[in-house]
Amino acid sequence: MNIVTSRFDHPDARKLNDLVQAEYAERYGDGDITPLDPTMFDPPSGLYLLAYDASSRPVATGGWRAQRAGDGYEDGDAEIKRMFVVTEARGQGLARRILARLEQTAREAGRVRMVLETGTMQPEAIALYESSGYELLPRDRKFGLYAAEPNSRCFAKALQVY
């Protein structure tokens, strides 16, 4: 697998975003309505990754965007968005590799904490984040557009400075 930095509006990113939105709709009845602008993922205040298989087919994505204090976020947060691996590429550790690269680049950009929101209908995502050291935030510390949703789960992980 080849993981490269990309723009959120790259044609391959848009293709995979359409697939993840379809999966959200299947699991939750609707896609994610969080407003995302491609510039949110431009370094140094963000980063977007695309992964390609050996035949140069896009198979996974993930990004982070900087957040400021407010609406449950803290200064120094980097929020993970659009972590996704196509069905046929799952189970190969690709999401874990992308997650590690996101954490590394966020740390290098001066971010101090990674945060993310996922839902109860994505148990494999929850398992990935928990096994990677992310802690479930209590309900009163949830953040973002889905903070009041009962099926929403917010996680955070301090980024250690090496």
MDAnalysis code that builds the backbone (N, CA, C; Angstrom):
import MDAnalysis as mda
import numpy as np

u = mda.Universe.empty(486, n_residues=162, atom_resindex=np.repeat(np.arange(162), 3), trajectory=True)
u.add_TopologyAttr("name", ["N", "CA", "C"] * 162)
u.add_TopologyAttr("resid", np.arange(1, 163))
u.add_TopologyAttr("resname", ["MET", "ASN", "ILE", "VAL", "THR", "SER", "ARG", "PHE", "ASP", "HIS", "PRO", "ASP", "ALA", "ARG", "LYS", "LEU", "ASN", "ASP", "LEU", "VAL", "GLN", "ALA", "GLU", "TYR", "ALA", "GLU", "ARG", "TYR", "GLY", "ASP", "GLY", "ASP", "ILE", "THR", "PRO", "LEU", "ASP", "PRO", "THR", "MET", "PHE", "ASP", "PRO", "PRO", "SER", "GLY", "LEU", "TYR", "LEU", "LEU", "ALA", "TYR", "ASP", "ALA", "SER", "SER", "ARG", "PRO", "VAL", "ALA", "THR", "GLY", "GLY", "TRP", "ARG", "ALA", "GLN", "ARG", "ALA", "GLY", "ASP", "GLY", "TYR", "GLU", "ASP", "GLY", "ASP", "ALA", "GLU", "ILE", "LYS", "ARG", "MET", "PHE", "VAL", "VAL", "THR", "GLU", "ALA", "ARG", "GLY", "GLN", "GLY", "LEU", "ALA", "ARG", "ARG", "ILE", "LEU", "ALA", "ARG", "LEU", "GLU", "GLN", "THR", "ALA", "ARG", "GLU", "ALA", "GLY", "ARG", "VAL", "ARG", "MET", "VAL", "LEU", "GLU", "THR", "GLY", "THR", "MET", "GLN", "PRO", "GLU", "ALA", "ILE", "ALA", "LEU", "TYR", "GLU", "SER", "SER", "GLY", "TYR", "GLU", "LEU", "LEU", "PRO", "ARG", "ASP", "ARG", "LYS", "PHE", "GLY", "LEU", "TYR", "ALA", "ALA", "GLU", "PRO", "ASN", "SER", "ARG", "CYS", "PHE", "ALA", "LYS", "ALA", "LEU", "GLN", "VAL", "TYR"])
u.atoms.positions = np.array([
    [0.839, -1.187, 0.000],
    [0.000, 0.000, 0.000],
    [0.883, 1.250, 0.000],
    [0.458, 2.216, -0.761],
    [1.161, 3.487, -0.858],
    [0.261, 4.575, -0.282],
    [0.718, 5.232, 0.771],
    [-0.058, 6.295, 1.412],
    [0.576, 7.623, 1.035],
    [-0.251, 8.527, 0.471],
    [0.260, 9.816, 0.004],
    [-0.584, 10.955, 0.555],
    [0.038, 12.110, 0.688],
    [-0.678, 13.321, 1.053],
    [-1.446, 13.804, -0.174],
    [-2.660, 14.232, 0.053],
    [-3.524, 14.654, -1.041],
    [-4.357, 15.848, -0.597],
    [-5.167, 16.328, -1.495],
    [-6.164, 17.340, -1.137],
    [-7.502, 16.650, -0.972],
    [-8.336, 17.205, -0.127],
    [-9.659, 16.645, 0.124],
    [-10.543, 16.709, -1.120],
    [-10.229, 17.618, -2.038],
    [-11.029, 17.730, -3.254],
    [-10.410, 16.998, -4.457],
    [-9.387, 16.195, -4.227],
    [-8.805, 15.362, -5.288],
    [-9.894, 14.397, -5.787],
    [-9.927, 14.078, -7.063],
    [-10.963, 13.167, -7.575],
    [-11.029, 11.821, -6.842],
    [-9.878, 11.244, -6.469],
    [-9.900, 9.975, -5.734],
    [-10.464, 10.164, -4.326],
    [-10.170, 11.305, -3.710],
    [-10.725, 11.594, -2.383],
    [-12.237, 11.765, -2.467],
    [-12.702, 12.451, -3.500],
    [-14.149, 12.625, -3.675],
    [-14.830, 11.270, -3.904],
    [-14.184, 10.407, -4.682],
    [-14.745, 9.073, -4.948],
    [-14.903, 8.284, -3.648],
    [-13.843, 8.279, -2.816],
    [-13.920, 7.540, -1.551],
    [-14.866, 8.231, -0.570],
    [-14.952, 9.557, -0.626],
    [-15.899, 10.259, 0.233],
    [-17.328, 9.850, -0.120],
    [-17.617, 9.696, -1.395],
    [-18.942, 9.225, -1.797],
    [-19.224, 7.829, -1.243],
    [-18.200, 6.965, -1.250],
    [-18.377, 5.608, -0.715],
    [-18.613, 5.622, 0.789],
    [-17.851, 6.441, 1.519],
    [-18.042, 6.481, 2.974],
    [-19.406, 7.093, 3.304],
    [-19.837, 8.079, 2.546],
    [-21.157, 8.666, 2.788],
    [-22.254, 7.623, 2.553],
    [-22.082, 6.790, 1.524],
    [-23.054, 5.720, 1.270],
    [-23.063, 4.718, 2.416],
    [-21.881, 4.432, 2.974],
    [-21.820, 3.508, 4.108],
    [-22.483, 4.114, 5.343],
    [-22.260, 5.401, 5.582],
    [-22.940, 6.077, 6.697],
    [-24.449, 5.992, 6.518],
    [-24.915, 6.244, 5.300],
    [-26.353, 6.197, 5.030],
    [-26.909, 4.799, 5.281],
    [-26.135, 3.789, 4.915],
    [-26.571, 2.405, 5.146],
    [-26.634, 2.095, 6.638],
    [-25.653, 2.562, 7.384],
    [-25.591, 2.248, 8.816],
    [-26.506, 3.128, 9.661],
    [-26.634, 4.418, 9.272],
    [-27.355, 5.382, 10.110],
    [-28.615, 5.955, 9.467],
    [-28.816, 5.691, 8.188],
    [-29.974, 6.245, 7.504],
    [-29.703, 7.560, 6.806],
    [-28.504, 8.125, 6.997],
    [-28.147, 9.390, 6.371],
    [-26.628, 9.538, 6.395],
    [-26.103, 10.374, 5.522],
    [-24.670, 10.643, 5.499],
    [-24.279, 11.641, 6.570],
    [-22.992, 11.887, 6.681],
    [-22.448, 12.860, 7.623],
    [-22.648, 14.249, 7.034],
    [-23.309, 15.126, 7.779],
    [-23.580, 16.475, 7.281],
    [-22.601, 17.510, 7.831],
    [-21.527, 17.070, 8.470],
    [-20.514, 17.996, 8.962],
    [-19.961, 18.796, 7.785],
    [-20.000, 20.129, 7.863],
    [-19.437, 20.920, 6.765],
    [-17.918, 20.751, 6.705],
    [-17.423, 20.358, 5.541],
    [-15.986, 20.197, 5.347],
    [-15.567, 20.960, 4.101],
    [-14.614, 21.833, 4.262],
    [-14.037, 22.581, 3.159],
    [-12.651, 21.997, 2.893],
    [-12.278, 21.814, 1.633],
    [-10.952, 21.241, 1.349],
    [-9.802, 21.979, 2.026],
    [-9.922, 23.288, 2.197],
    [-8.820, 24.046, 2.797],
    [-8.613, 23.703, 4.272],
    [-9.609, 23.098, 4.916],
    [-9.462, 22.695, 6.317],
    [-8.352, 21.666, 6.491],
    [-8.047, 20.954, 5.413],
    [-7.050, 19.884, 5.479],
    [-5.700, 20.296, 4.892],
    [-5.553, 21.571, 4.548],
    [-4.286, 22.039, 3.998],
    [-3.274, 22.267, 5.112],
    [-2.056, 21.733, 4.952],
    [-1.009, 21.997, 5.938],
    [-0.743, 23.502, 6.040],
    [-0.389, 23.999, 7.181],
    [-0.049, 23.264, 8.406],
    [-1.231, 23.058, 9.355],
    [-2.445, 23.497, 8.942],
    [-3.582, 23.379, 9.848],
    [-4.421, 22.136, 9.586],
    [-3.877, 21.202, 8.828],
    [-4.565, 19.959, 8.560],
    [-3.745, 19.103, 7.607],
    [-4.277, 17.930, 7.313],
    [-3.616, 17.014, 6.380],
    [-4.640, 15.988, 5.922],
    [-4.548, 15.593, 4.665],
    [-5.430, 14.566, 4.137],
    [-4.590, 13.515, 3.439],
    [-4.911, 12.254, 3.692],
    [-4.164, 11.140, 3.128],
    [-5.052, 10.263, 2.265],
    [-4.458, 9.746, 1.210],
    [-5.084, 8.733, 0.358],
    [-4.155, 7.536, 0.329],
    [-4.720, 6.347, 0.361],
    [-3.928, 5.121, 0.235],
    [-4.332, 4.416, -1.051],
    [-3.327, 3.904, -1.739],
    [-3.527, 3.192, -3.004],
    [-2.997, 1.776, -2.874],
    [-3.678, 0.834, -3.512],
    [-3.195, -0.544, -3.515],
    [-2.145, -0.721, -4.618],
    [-1.675, -1.941, -4.786],
    [-0.601, -2.223, -5.745],
    [-1.003, -1.911, -7.184],
    [-2.292, -1.901, -7.481],
    [-2.750, -1.579, -8.836],
    [-3.128, -0.097, -8.970],
    [-2.694, 0.717, -8.001],
    [-2.934, 2.172, -7.994],
    [-4.401, 2.547, -7.857],
    [-5.176, 1.689, -7.239],
    [-6.585, 1.967, -6.969],
    [-6.700, 2.599, -5.582],
    [-7.444, 3.725, -5.436],
    [-7.606, 4.328, -4.116],
    [-8.453, 3.427, -3.225],
    [-7.925, 3.116, -2.028],
    [-8.620, 2.178, -1.147],
    [-8.876, 2.700, 0.265],
    [-8.289, 3.838, 0.623],
    [-8.478, 4.336, 1.990],
    [-8.174, 5.822, 2.069],
    [-8.784, 6.459, 3.057],
    [-8.554, 7.877, 3.301],
    [-8.548, 8.153, 4.794],
    [-8.077, 9.319, 5.116],
    [-8.145, 9.824, 6.478],
    [-7.532, 11.209, 6.513],
    [-8.040, 12.052, 7.381],
    [-7.496, 13.390, 7.488],
    [-7.651, 13.936, 8.886],
    [-6.960, 15.034, 9.132],
    [-7.161, 15.769, 10.376],
    [-7.224, 17.258, 10.044],
    [-7.964, 17.973, 10.893],
    [-8.068, 19.422, 10.767],
    [-7.906, 20.041, 12.149],
    [-7.240, 21.179, 12.208],
    [-7.014, 21.867, 13.472],
    [-8.321, 22.413, 14.016],
    [-8.437, 22.392, 15.334],
    [-9.593, 22.956, 16.017],
    [-9.121, 23.936, 17.078],
    [-9.983, 24.886, 17.387],
    [-9.744, 25.846, 18.461],
    [-10.751, 25.589, 19.570],
    [-10.478, 26.141, 20.732],
    [-11.373, 25.977, 21.872],
    [-12.771, 26.490, 21.543],
    [-13.753, 25.711, 21.950],
    [-15.152, 26.068, 21.750],
    [-15.940, 24.887, 21.246],
    [-17.192, 24.821, 21.579],
    [-18.079, 23.736, 21.152],
    [-17.529, 22.369, 21.551],
    [-16.847, 22.328, 22.699],
    [-16.307, 21.067, 23.204],
    [-14.870, 20.788, 22.803],
    [-14.343, 21.544, 21.842],
    [-12.947, 21.372, 21.428],
    [-12.038, 22.160, 22.357],
    [-10.764, 21.804, 22.354],
    [-9.752, 22.519, 23.124],
    [-8.708, 23.068, 22.170],
    [-8.057, 24.164, 22.567],
    [-6.957, 24.671, 21.755],
    [-5.914, 23.569, 21.588],
    [-5.419, 23.428, 20.402],
    [-4.406, 22.404, 20.131],
    [-4.972, 21.084, 19.643],
    [-6.294, 20.982, 19.528],
    [-6.903, 19.743, 19.033],
    [-6.694, 19.581, 17.530],
    [-6.546, 18.340, 17.127],
    [-6.579, 17.938, 15.725],
    [-7.721, 16.934, 15.623],
    [-8.696, 17.229, 14.777],
    [-9.865, 16.362, 14.666],
    [-9.728, 15.448, 13.454],
    [-9.870, 14.165, 13.682],
    [-9.825, 13.178, 12.609],
    [-11.156, 13.178, 11.871],
    [-11.062, 13.179, 10.547],
    [-12.258, 13.119, 9.709],
    [-12.014, 12.145, 8.563],
    [-13.079, 11.522, 8.127],
    [-13.138, 10.683, 6.935],
    [-12.154, 9.514, 6.915],
    [-11.958, 8.905, 8.081],
    [-11.217, 7.637, 8.116],
    [-12.094, 6.596, 7.434],
    [-11.550, 5.954, 6.400],
    [-12.351, 4.991, 5.654],
    [-11.441, 4.064, 4.866],
    [-11.811, 2.789, 4.879],
    [-11.128, 1.774, 4.077],
    [-12.209, 1.016, 3.312],
    [-12.011, 0.859, 1.997],
    [-12.999, 0.121, 1.207],
    [-13.074, -1.315, 1.718],
    [-14.228, -1.911, 1.562],
    [-14.501, -3.242, 2.107],
    [-13.426, -4.260, 1.752],
    [-13.028, -4.306, 0.481],
    [-12.089, -5.347, 0.056],
    [-10.662, -5.137, 0.553],
    [-10.354, -3.976, 1.128],
    [-9.009, -3.725, 1.655],
    [-8.969, -3.763, 3.186],
    [-10.071, -4.083, 3.819],
    [-10.121, -4.105, 5.282],
    [-9.401, -5.335, 5.837],
    [-8.969, -5.209, 7.085],
    [-8.321, -6.324, 7.767],
    [-6.845, -6.462, 7.472],
    [-6.252, -5.461, 6.834],
    [-4.834, -5.512, 6.485],
    [-3.995, -4.509, 7.274],
    [-4.603, -3.849, 8.243],
    [-3.874, -2.879, 9.063],
    [-3.730, -1.506, 8.431],
    [-4.435, -1.272, 7.356],
    [-4.311, -0.009, 6.642],
    [-4.830, 1.172, 7.463],
    [-5.967, 1.021, 8.101],
    [-6.509, 2.102, 8.932],
    [-5.543, 2.447, 10.064],
    [-4.925, 1.446, 10.641],
    [-3.956, 1.681, 11.722],
    [-2.744, 2.461, 11.208],
    [-2.299, 2.148, 9.995],
    [-1.162, 2.870, 9.398],
    [-1.526, 4.324, 9.114],
    [-2.711, 4.540, 8.590],
    [-3.165, 5.908, 8.323],
    [-3.299, 6.679, 9.629],
    [-3.885, 6.051, 10.623],
    [-4.061, 6.697, 11.920],
    [-2.703, 7.110, 12.510],
    [-1.728, 6.233, 12.434],
    [-0.396, 6.553, 12.960],
    [0.210, 7.737, 12.216],
    [0.042, 7.781, 10.910],
    [0.579, 8.897, 10.117],
    [-0.153, 10.191, 10.456],
    [-1.453, 10.118, 10.667],
    [-2.201, 11.316, 11.060],
    [-1.716, 11.837, 12.403],
    [-1.519, 10.939, 13.354],
    [-1.025, 11.354, 14.671],
    [0.361, 11.985, 14.556],
    [1.231, 11.368, 13.786],
    [2.594, 11.879, 13.618],
    [2.590, 13.281, 13.011],
    [1.835, 13.473, 11.944],
    [1.831, 14.776, 11.281],
    [1.149, 15.845, 12.123],
    [0.122, 15.470, 12.867],
    [-0.534, 16.433, 13.762],
    [0.437, 16.866, 14.860],
    [1.156, 15.910, 15.414],
    [2.160, 16.210, 16.444],
    [3.218, 17.156, 15.874],
    [3.706, 16.851, 14.673],
    [4.723, 17.685, 14.026],
    [4.208, 19.092, 13.745],
    [2.908, 19.237, 13.558],
    [2.296, 20.548, 13.310],
    [1.972, 21.292, 14.601],
    [2.338, 20.707, 15.740],
    [2.135, 21.374, 17.015],
    [0.817, 21.077, 17.699],
    [0.058, 20.145, 17.176],
    [-1.199, 19.749, 17.816],
    [-0.882, 18.911, 19.050],
    [-1.696, 19.022, 20.083],
    [-1.407, 18.325, 21.341],
    [-2.393, 17.207, 21.669],
    [-3.522, 17.169, 20.940],
    [-4.525, 16.143, 21.220],
    [-5.269, 15.812, 19.932],
    [-5.465, 14.507, 19.700],
    [-6.293, 14.052, 18.591],
    [-7.676, 13.781, 19.144],
    [-8.698, 14.204, 18.419],
    [-10.075, 13.942, 18.803],
    [-10.826, 13.416, 17.589],
    [-11.895, 12.702, 17.852],
    [-12.714, 12.192, 16.762],
    [-14.093, 11.867, 17.288],
    [-15.022, 11.824, 16.352],
    [-16.387, 11.416, 16.657],
    [-16.726, 10.272, 15.723],
    [-17.317, 9.236, 16.284],
    [-17.805, 8.116, 15.492],
    [-19.141, 7.690, 16.088],
    [-19.715, 6.644, 15.560],
    [-21.020, 6.228, 16.050],
    [-21.052, 4.776, 16.469],
    [-22.074, 4.446, 17.199],
    [-22.207, 3.091, 17.746],
    [-22.400, 2.035, 16.665],
    [-22.798, 2.449, 15.454],
    [-22.985, 1.498, 14.363],
    [-21.674, 1.226, 13.619],
    [-20.566, 1.697, 14.174],
    [-19.243, 1.457, 13.597],
    [-18.341, 0.799, 14.655],
    [-18.685, -0.413, 15.081],
    [-17.911, -1.058, 16.144],
    [-16.459, -1.313, 15.759],
    [-16.177, -1.532, 14.480],
    [-14.790, -1.760, 14.075],
    [-13.967, -0.481, 14.230],
    [-14.575, 0.681, 13.996],
    [-13.874, 1.945, 14.203],
    [-13.610, 2.164, 15.691],
    [-14.613, 1.909, 16.499],
    [-14.450, 2.062, 17.947],
    [-13.339, 1.149, 18.446],
    [-13.301, -0.084, 17.970],
    [-12.250, -1.031, 18.384],
    [-10.872, -0.529, 17.962],
    [-10.750, 0.011, 16.757],
    [-9.467, 0.559, 16.290],
    [-9.003, 1.678, 17.206],
    [-9.878, 2.621, 17.485],
    [-9.482, 3.763, 18.292],
    [-9.153, 3.357, 19.725],
    [-9.964, 2.508, 20.319],
    [-9.669, 2.071, 21.695],
    [-8.355, 1.300, 21.758],
    [-8.086, 0.449, 20.782],
    [-6.836, -0.317, 20.794],
    [-5.623, 0.543, 20.452],
    [-5.883, 1.768, 19.959],
    [-4.799, 2.702, 19.630],
    [-4.609, 3.763, 20.712],
    [-5.245, 3.572, 21.863],
    [-5.026, 4.465, 22.993],
    [-6.004, 5.618, 23.122],
    [-7.062, 5.636, 22.335],
    [-8.063, 6.695, 22.443],
    [-9.009, 6.373, 23.585],
    [-9.387, 7.424, 24.322],
    [-10.289, 7.263, 25.454],
    [-11.642, 7.879, 25.133],
    [-12.684, 7.146, 25.486],
    [-14.048, 7.633, 25.316],
    [-14.271, 8.822, 26.242],
    [-14.765, 9.913, 25.680],
    [-15.046, 11.096, 26.487],
    [-16.438, 10.977, 27.111],
    [-16.601, 11.489, 28.320],
    [-17.930, 11.469, 28.929],
    [-18.899, 12.338, 28.124],
    [-20.174, 12.072, 28.290],
    [-21.208, 12.777, 27.510],
    [-21.090, 14.293, 27.626],
    [-20.726, 14.789, 28.795],
    [-20.656, 16.240, 28.980],
    [-19.410, 16.859, 28.345],
    [-18.545, 16.041, 27.751],
    [-17.337, 16.556, 27.081],
    [-17.350, 16.248, 25.589],
    [-18.511, 15.806, 25.079],
    [-18.625, 15.546, 23.645],
    [-18.538, 16.863, 22.880],
    [-18.212, 16.778, 21.606],
    [-17.988, 17.969, 20.793],
    [-18.591, 17.777, 19.407],
    [-18.670, 18.884, 18.693],
    [-19.028, 18.831, 17.291],
    [-20.515, 18.767, 17.016],
    [-20.820, 18.619, 15.745],
    [-22.183, 18.647, 15.239],
    [-23.081, 17.572, 15.838],
    [-22.513, 16.418, 16.170],
    [-23.311, 15.291, 16.655],
    [-23.233, 15.103, 18.171],
    [-22.790, 16.117, 18.890],
    [-22.589, 16.001, 20.341],
    [-23.850, 15.566, 21.090],
    [-25.005, 15.990, 20.634],
    [-26.252, 15.659, 21.335],
    [-26.859, 14.337, 20.878],
    [-26.300, 13.729, 19.854],
    [-26.842, 12.475, 19.332],
    [-26.526, 11.314, 20.269],
    [-27.516, 10.504, 20.629],
    [-27.267, 9.405, 21.566],
    [-26.332, 8.319, 21.005],
    [-26.281, 8.147, 19.692],
    [-25.408, 7.125, 19.095],
    [-24.009, 7.637, 18.795],
    [-23.738, 8.883, 19.108],
    [-22.433, 9.489, 18.863],
    [-21.472, 9.172, 20.005],
    [-20.233, 8.880, 19.649],
    [-19.184, 8.643, 20.635],
    [-17.981, 9.505, 20.277],
    [-17.487, 10.267, 21.253],
    [-16.321, 11.114, 21.055],
    [-15.136, 10.526, 21.807],
    [-13.991, 10.529, 21.145],
    [-12.766, 9.970, 21.697],
    [-11.655, 11.011, 21.622],
    [-10.663, 10.859, 22.497],
    [-9.513, 11.747, 22.497],
    [-8.255, 10.983, 22.897],
    [-7.126, 11.488, 22.414],
    [-5.826, 10.904, 22.739],
    [-4.803, 12.035, 22.783],
    [-4.078, 12.126, 23.893],
    [-3.002, 13.119, 23.988],
    [-1.871, 12.696, 23.048],
    [-1.332, 13.663, 22.343],
    [-0.204, 13.396, 21.444],
    [1.088, 13.634, 22.218],
    [1.809, 12.589, 22.448],
    [3.059, 12.682, 23.197],
    [4.130, 13.353, 22.354],
    [4.846, 14.270, 22.962],
    [5.957, 14.937, 22.277],
    [7.212, 14.109, 22.516],
    [7.898, 13.769, 21.433],
    [9.115, 12.947, 21.549],
    [10.344, 13.787, 21.441],
])
